[in-house]
Amino acid sequence: MNSAVRNLKKERQLRQHSSNNLLKLNLLAHPYFTGVQVYLKPGGKMTFNKATVYGGGLIGGGWALNFVMHGVETTVYDLDNEKLEATRMRMLDSLQFLSSDDVAVLSKEEAEKCMMRIRFTYDVKDAVADALFIQENTPEKLEIKQSVIKEIEKYNSNAIIASSTSSLFITDIARNALYPERIVAGHPFNPVHIVPLVELVKGDKTSQETIDKAYAFYKEIGKEPVILNRENKGFIANSIQNAIYEQCHKLITDGICSVEDLDRAMVYGPGIRLGLLGPYMVLELAGGNGGIRSRMTKYGINPDIDLEAICTGTESELRNRDEHHGRTHEEMERFRDRGLVNTLKYHKKI
Ligand SMILES: NC(=O)c1ccc[n+]([C@@H]2O[C@H](COP(=O)([O-])OP(=O)(O)OC[C@H]3O[C@@H](n4cnc5c(N)ncnc54)[C@H](O)[C@@H]3O)[C@@H](O)[C@H]2O)c1
């Protein structure tokens, strides 16, 4: 038996196994189908209705779930059978959780359909040859990512390749590429199918069309994409997290508090509020009627910061917030308080 036939056979077995396993979950039709939203313009169709996940470990598996939950036919490629099998089992488990009666993000029928939209393969040509969108999730090593780009380019010269890299520059990943204009960073957060953020950034040669299409596609699959103006180690979110961790480690090292109290101080204090509003909307409310300008100038200003960029940016965000999140201070306070109460109920603190 040649390797192509062997791969095809393996793939069929995996697909059958996936659907059998789902049937074994005894999925009953769910009475309250809440459905995962697909953000399409009226009458519009998805930017891509199929995608390839290249590297099916923790993050690849999360992307695969995210894609199939939004109706995208998905092929997952990995060179390690065991990793692929572990990912498949994790996906089944997540779908069971998401369609459980108390979570009910998906109906049980929809969860079953999700697994039918996915195909696992060990054959790289089969995975990428017809792909239009490839999400790359191989280990965080420049030489691996560069060799993956080379491998993809043997079979495909059209697809957008979005890399999940968390610390490499996309310019470096695309350095030896034949088609660097179609390579972009699309950095997600674990668990990818639940946490909405994806950070997009162009490399030196990424085209505007590539980033526009990736942005549109991510939006359609329920992500909250943000675009960086330029490459930055740690993107946006990990730069913020790293600063937080630096202070945490300092507080513990200086003996100021216990680890347990530090975690409680974050979870029951600024953490829940920041999570609902973001740092600058918190400052806007903290300034009362004067908003952020008043809050920022009240305690003196660090001369190194760009005060005007901060204040005008905050005011622009305030104008553009959607109705649900509130545009006036009163509306935002109500939104915040609802969120706080719900979160504290979940913590069993209210
Ligand atoms: N783990 C996180 O929280 C996180 C968050 C955001 C982004 N990322 C990024 O996502 C990427 C993947 O991270 P992960 O945590 O999923 O790692 P992982 O080790 O779970 O998965 C990597 C997968 O790539 C496969 N692989 C290795 N070489 C390959 C090759 N040449 N071709 C195809 N598959 C190959 C491995 O078999 C493995 O299944 C990294 O770039 C990482 O920085 C990770």
The ligand as an ORCA input file, in Angstrom:
! r2SCAN-3c Opt
* xyz 0 1
  N      -0.086     27.660     24.383
  C      -0.572     28.901     24.400
  O      -1.183     29.358     25.390
  C      -0.447     29.773     23.169
  C      -1.225     30.932     23.078
  C      -1.162     31.703     21.916
  C      -0.306     31.335     20.880
  N       0.463     30.203     21.016
  C       1.309     29.837     19.877
  O       0.703     28.773     19.153
  C       1.696     27.940     18.566
  C       1.459     26.498     18.969
  O       1.526     26.390     20.377
  P       0.834     25.171     21.159
  O       0.764     25.592     22.580
  O      -0.378     24.722     20.475
  O       1.962     24.034     21.019
  P       1.747     22.447     20.985
  O       3.072     21.843     21.299
  O       0.568     22.041     21.796
  O       1.389     22.156     19.441
  C       2.324     22.243     18.421
  C       1.941     21.160     17.406
  O       2.719     21.319     16.229
  C       3.062     20.008     15.763
  N       4.228     20.148     14.911
  C       5.513     20.295     15.242
  N       6.272     20.464     14.136
  C       5.400     20.402     13.081
  C       5.554     20.498     11.682
  N       6.747     20.712     11.145
  N       4.450     20.380     10.914
  C       3.234     20.185     11.453
  N       3.015     20.085     12.783
  C       4.106     20.202     13.579
  C       3.284     19.202     17.016
  O       3.161     17.794     16.753
  C       2.188     19.737     17.923
  O       0.996     18.976     17.795
  C       3.032     28.519     19.004
  O       3.505     29.394     18.023
  C       2.676     29.309     20.263
  O       3.559     30.371     20.542
  C       0.405     29.412     22.118
*
